[in-house]
Amino acid sequence: MATDHETAAPAADLVETLARPSADEVTVLDAWWRANNYLTIGQIYLLANPLLREPLSSEQIKPRLLGHWGTSPGLSFVYAHASRLIQHTGQEMIYLAGPGHGGPALVAASYLEGTYTEIYPEVTQDVEGMRQLFRQFSSPGGIPSHVSVPTPGSIHEGGELGYVLVHAFGAVMDNPDLIALAVVGDGEAETGPLEGSWKGISFLNPTRDGAVLPILHLNGAKIAGPTVLGRKDPAEVRSLLEGHGYDVIEVTGDDLPGMHHRFAEALARSWAGIRGIQAAARGGGWDGVRPRWPMIVLRSPKGWTGPSVVDGVRVVGTWRSHQVPLAGIKGNDEHLRILEGWLRSYRPDELFDDGGRPTELVRRANPEGAYRMSGSPHANGGLLTVDLDLPDFREYALDVPRPAYLRAESTRRLGELMRDIYRRNPDRFRLFCPDETNSNRLGAVFEVSDRAFAERVTEDDVALSRNGRVMEVLSEHNCHGWLEGYTLTGRHGWFATYEAFAMVSASQTIQHSKWLEEADHLSWRANVPSLNILLTSTAWRNDHNGFSHQGPGLIQNVITQRGAVGRVYLPPDANTLLSVADHCLRSRSYVNLVVIDKQPQLQWLSIDDAIAHCTRGAGVWKWAGTDDGTADPDIVLASAGDVVTMETVAAASILRDRVPQLRTRVVNVVDLMAMMRPKDHPHGMDPMLFNELFTDHVDVVFAFHGYPGAIHQLVHGRPDADRFRVRGFIEEGTTTTPFDMVVRNKASRYHLVMDALNNARRTPPGASDLMAWCRQRLAEHQAYVVEHLQDMPDVRDWVLGDWAETG
Ligand SMILES: Cc1ncc(C[n+]2csc(CCOP(=O)(O)OP(=O)(O)O)c2C)c(N)n1
């Protein structure tokens, strides 16, 4: 269905036709809209008698009225007009409803378009199917009330408000034929993420990207009061949006058919504007100045066409129509009568035939096949996904002849891998990063791609151009949301961020995980590329930034969510990072969290050992302990995370040197979900393997990158889970040295040694001397850092020496 994205601007007569719908077209538009409104109300209220073939009675009303009417007529009004545009132009379009609580309108749209029945054959286009459509809505065992995963044509639930534009912009990147029509609620427009997301056009390239058409729906009210933009002087709203760079087209009113004519004209102008910009750019005529992309401000009453006055108070055009404008219908004949009159005002007999099927009049408004917005493959992006052409990640490996000897910045290697992924996949891979690509040591990507920027570029700028495809915007919300939109429409990428500020967009991570989890239960939704998040500049090495930059909380969020979507990897070095990254980029429909710091760090494993280690997810590092495998160890020293792995191996080396009789086993965990039971997560280690690593009775001193509670949560249900003594980040942070950070959080090698001695099955000779020595070392550290402002040299430059080769 690819259209002519290289061709000239749309013909003037086509635009004129679009802008001036004939009386017949308005009749069709209005019929489809009435049918949609009828089905929307039916979904909210009715259990039976879907076509009102008999007078409405109170037993035919649902016992619990759950849903949102207020936004719905505006959403379906826009939808009807967008469909007409598609019919005339063959434009590929998807529809994103910011106020996703208008779910019944979008469900009704796909029902009228026939896609609903194609996907859910039990919901037929007849009386019984309509009854089923109504009954299932917001019902136990039915469908949710939002534009959620089961809604055909949706990539945006709109449950947590604020993300409609970020999803829309992500969807059109490298998608030149697509227009994402994004309805923004005026309440939604008060959120931080939405306010930041108008800037999407500053990163859009009309040559290779599609376009977003925002429609700011100023229906004036939110749940319980007016909206800021709804009450502002229209001139202020206009200048706000113009300031963001948009060409603002306004449509205001509630008169019919006048609104149909005015909106058709606005949409025609918008489409012509978009296509004109694209045609100029694609024909080589772009001067590089950021285009003024069109957008529409639609002022229509909340609850438009609903009951205007109920119980003596005004409903249409007020916050009272937000959810269910007529409550308490059972037992209130007056309300029942209003509801019936309201439903009949749409003249259902004209809209549905005797069998309950939408009439020809209504069906004429539907575009064909995949042009229907509810049937667009762009909104089921897995159908369009092309695997990445990935280089062999082994070629980026560090040469690690022995463990704990070489120091290197691990993420640099990942940057080199990404550079070549960019090179090989110029239309389906992007890195999204809040202004930190270089800082996170991923700057190799700039060898092949600039940062995307459609605003003014000056001679002082580096790697910044309108042709760039590295997405840097100082907004975690934008980065995260763009990547979501990009992957949900079938393309691949990474979001790389400072670990602490991943919490800014943590809610998006959670919402996207929910989406993927639900999608997994729907066979018609094809798997999409995973959402890959790199957390770097971690808590332990934010030496120069301090407490505000020290927060490993996202791990907790991801491990806590239900289901199999979330995965957390803590590669301890460059080669394990490469192996993990390759796996993530090949995976589908997961949220992959990868946590590793960017500072120079000790390298542990050769690439072959790294691959083997990552494949298992966790393993014994025999060379680091004294356990020869012939008997149970006295203590297990385990770790997950780069810095704490260094402390663990250093602790093991101290124990080996000072109390050689103590049998220590060192275990490293890369795949955190492996700690769970198999019944709780597909990566969960089977009990036998778990026992091979951790035994079922020996105490485990576990040094963890994140909050200690995470490990307790993960090992819940494992044999004698109380034996896990976890050290991790306990919110002791500040601007200080790397070793002081682990000391403050009681996760240093000396703390781990003391934990090991305190919890080992045997107390080896020399244990109390060693305890005293550890305390003395900690005291020395304390004095040293305060005096020298850096760590003690033997800690700072610690390497394992040649023991690992012989050990
Ligand atoms: C982030 C977030 N905060 C609060 C809510 C609760 N909520 C649901 S709908 C709504 C009002 C939405 O108003 P608006 O965006 O104008 O939509 P419309 O008026 O079209 O219904 C609110 C506050 C939410 N869904 N998401």
The ligand as an SDF file (V2000), in Angstrom:
LIG
                    3D

 26 27  0  0  0  0  0  0  0  0999 V2000
   -1.4640   10.9080   34.1960 C   0  0  0  0  0  0  0  0  0  0  0  0
   -2.9150   10.8030   34.5320 C   0  0  0  0  0  0  0  0  0  0  0  0
   -3.3970   11.5290   35.5640 N   0  0  0  0  0  0  0  0  0  0  0  0
   -4.7190   11.4700   35.8790 C   0  0  0  0  0  0  0  0  0  0  0  0
   -5.5590   10.6590   35.1820 C   0  0  0  0  0  0  0  0  0  0  0  0
   -7.0380   10.5580   35.5690 C   0  0  0  0  0  0  0  0  0  0  0  0
   -7.8640   11.1280   34.4710 N   0  0  0  0  0  0  0  0  0  0  0  0
   -8.5270   10.3650   33.6080 C   0  0  0  0  0  0  0  0  0  0  0  0
   -9.3640   11.2480   32.4640 S   0  0  0  0  0  0  0  0  0  0  0  0
   -8.8700   12.7000   33.1390 C   0  0  0  0  0  0  0  0  0  0  0  0
   -9.2940   14.0100   32.5150 C   0  0  0  0  0  0  0  0  0  0  0  0
   -8.8400   14.0860   31.1040 C   0  0  0  0  0  0  0  0  0  0  0  0
   -9.1900   15.2840   30.5170 O   0  0  0  0  0  0  0  0  0  0  0  0
   -8.8900   15.5360   28.9950 P   0  0  0  0  0  0  0  0  0  0  0  0
   -7.5130   15.1330   28.6610 O   0  0  0  0  0  0  0  0  0  0  0  0
   -9.2710   16.9200   28.6830 O   0  0  0  0  0  0  0  0  0  0  0  0
   -9.8270   14.4980   28.2500 O   0  0  0  0  0  0  0  0  0  0  0  0
  -11.3410   14.6640   27.8770 P   0  0  0  0  0  0  0  0  0  0  0  0
  -11.8450   15.9540   28.4130 O   0  0  0  0  0  0  0  0  0  0  0  0
  -11.3590   14.6680   26.4030 O   0  0  0  0  0  0  0  0  0  0  0  0
  -12.0330   13.5060   28.4950 O   0  0  0  0  0  0  0  0  0  0  0  0
   -8.0670   12.4730   34.2460 C   0  0  0  0  0  0  0  0  0  0  0  0
   -7.5070   13.5350   35.1040 C   0  0  0  0  0  0  0  0  0  0  0  0
   -5.0070    9.8930   34.1410 C   0  0  0  0  0  0  0  0  0  0  0  0
   -5.7320    9.0540   33.4370 N   0  0  0  0  0  0  0  0  0  0  0  0
   -3.6940   10.0020   33.8230 N   0  0  0  0  0  0  0  0  0  0  0  0
  1  2  1  0
  2  3  1  0
  2 26  2  0
  3  4  2  0
  4  5  1  0
  5  6  1  0
  5 24  2  0
  6  7  1  0
  7  8  2  0
  7 22  1  0
  8  9  1  0
  9 10  1  0
 10 11  1  0
 10 22  2  0
 11 12  1  0
 12 13  1  0
 13 14  1  0
 14 15  2  0
 14 16  1  0
 14 17  1  0
 17 18  1  0
 18 19  2  0
 18 20  1  0
 18 21  1  0
 22 23  1  0
 24 25  1  0
 24 26  1  0
M  CHG  1   7   1
M  END
$$$$
